[in-house]
């Protein structure tokens, strides 16, 4: 034991600071993100719900409503979209729209409790922005419930939270008498085509093309659409 004590020597006391005395490490706030508000480039890829826009060799993935998808040009053509940049802890997502009015409606939707960007895109895929604005303004719950993914409680919440906001929103281009008439014709025409056995997305795309030609008569829109679908 004496030999062991000589080898080890006297025990040295080491002072360890208590937990209370340790320096506190604060979590740093996220740095300010530069958001993308608009994107212009070449349409590199497109599938329902998302596209890739090539901007000087860099491909940007953009999530879009079906209403935007149906109005896209062919792959390889120039494309320009209004963008909402959604920043999360683990991702940065881009959501694209044809114009500022449509983007405004999207921003209103995600301001509602329980509605995130993906659900807002799904809602805009089920109803044109101008028709959604009209339904919210007049409190048309039945029309809102007809949108896939929107139940009675969500429809009520949308009306309660957005009706007054829409009254103060500049909706030039979102809602106009001409657009409202066109949206009702489209809804009736698509419904008739689906009843005839055509798939909803295909019917809606073709009806939109016919409406863009300027004809707003339901009878003529149906005739022209059926002629195009039978080619």
N, C-alpha and C positions, 0 to 999 in steps of 0.2 A: 504493500500500500504506500510505503514511504517513497519507493522508487517511482510508482505511478504518479504520486503527487508532485514529485520533482519534474517529471516529464510534462505533465499537464500545466502545472503552475497554478497561480491563483485564478479563481473565476473572475472574469471581467464583466462588469455590469454595463449593459447597453440600454440607452434611453430611447424608447419608442414613443413617438407622439400619439396622444389619444385621438380617437376618431373625430372628436369635436375640434381638435386643433389642426386637422388636415385641411388644406386649401379646398374650397368648394369649386366644383367644375360646373359651370352653367351651360345648359344646352343652347347652342347658338341658333338664332332665328334664321330661317331660309333667306338666302340672298335674293335680291330683286331679280325676277325673271324677265327677260325680254320676250314679249309675246308677239306672235305672228297674227296680224290683223287681216292680211290679204295675201293671196298667193297666185302667181301667174307663171305658167310654164307649158310644158307639153304633157298631154294625157298619156301616161305610160301604161297604166293598167286600170281596168274597171270591172268590178263585180257589184251586184246589188249590196248597198250598204257601205262600200268603201272604194276608194280609188288611190292610185299613186300618181303624183304629179312630179315630173322631172323638171327641176330648176337648175340649169347649168350643170347637169351631171349628177345632181343629188336628188334622190327620190323621196318625196314626202308622202307618208300615208295619211289620208284624210278620210274621216268617217262622214257619211252623208245620208240624208233622208232619201227614200225611194223617189220622192218627187224631184229631187235634184238629179238623181241617177238617170231618170227618163229623159232629161233635157241635156244630157252630156253630148258632146260631139264624138266622132269616131276616135279610136286610139291613134295617136300620132298627131292629132290636131291640137292647136293652142287652146288652153282653157284658163279661166280666171275665176276665182271664188273668194267670197268673203269668209274669213276664218275666225273661229273662236278657239283660243288656246286654253286648254284645260290642264292645269298643273297639279299633279299629285306627288306624294312622297316618292313613289316608285316609277312614275311614268309622266310623259308629256304627250298629250293627245290633241290632235287637230280635228275640228269639226267644220265642215264646209257648207256654204249656202250660195245660192245664185245671186242674191242681192242683200242690201242692208236691211230691208224690211223683214225678210225671212229670218235674218240673224237676230233682229230685235225680238221677234216672237219667241225664238229659241231661248234667248236670254231671260225673257219673262218666265218661260216654262221652268227653267232650272232655278229660278228664284223661289219656286213653290216648295214647301217642305215635303221631302220624300221623293222629289224628282231630280234625278241626276242626268248628265248629258246623254247617256245611252237611251234612257226612257224618253227623254225629250225628242231625240231623233226618231224613235219608234212612233211617237205621237204624230210628228210631222210627216212620217211615212204613210200614215193612215188618213190624213186630211190635209188639203192645201192650206198654207199659212193664212191666206185671206179668208177662207171659210172658217178656219179655227177662230180667227179674230172676231168674225161676225157671231159665231155661236157663243163665244164667251161674253160678248157685249150684251146680247139679248138673253143670256142665261139659258141657252138651249141644251138642257141636260141630256135629252134623248139623243141628240146628234153626237155629243161627246162620248156617251156610253157606247155608241156604235163604233168608236175607234178601237182597234185591237189593243188590249193591255190597259184600257181605261174602264174601271168599274164605277159603280154609283158613288161611292165615297170619294174617290179621286176626282170624279167629275164635279161634285159639289165643292170640293176644296179648290179646284181650278177656278170655278166661277167666283167663289168668295174672295180669293186672293188676287185675281187678275182683272176682274170686271172694272174696278176703279182705275187700276193702272193703265188699262187700255184706253180709258177715257182721256187720259192726259198724254198718251203716247202719240207721237206724230206718225200716223199710219198711211201717209201718202204713198201709194204704191202697194201697201198691204191690202187695203180694202177699197174697192171702188165699185160703182154699180155694174160696170162692164165685167169686172172680175167676178163679182158675186153671181151674176147671171151665168157666166161661163162655168163656174164651179158647180152650180146646181145641174146644169145640163150634163156636165161630165159625170156627176154622181149618178144621175138617172140612166145615162147611156151605159156606163160600166155595169150598173146593176142589171140592166136588160141583157147585156152580153154575157154576164156570168150565168144568168138564168138560161141562156141558150147553150151553155156548156163551155164557154171560153174561160181560160184562167184569168183571175183578177189582174195580176201585174201586166200580162200581155194586152188585155183589153184596155186598161188604163193608159198604157203607153201609146196605143194606137189612137185612142180618143183624144189624147192631148195633141198628137200630131194633127189630127183633123181640126181641132179647135184653133190651133195656131194658124190654120189657113184662113180663118176669119168667119166661117159659118157657125152660127150659134143656135140654129134651129135643131131641136132634138131629133126630129124625123130625118133631116138631111145628114146630121152627124152620124146617126145610126146607119143610114144607107152607105155613106162614104166609108165608115169604119168597117162594115161588113164586106164591102168590096175590096178593101185593102187586106183584110184578114184572109180572104179567100184566094189571094194571089199565090 
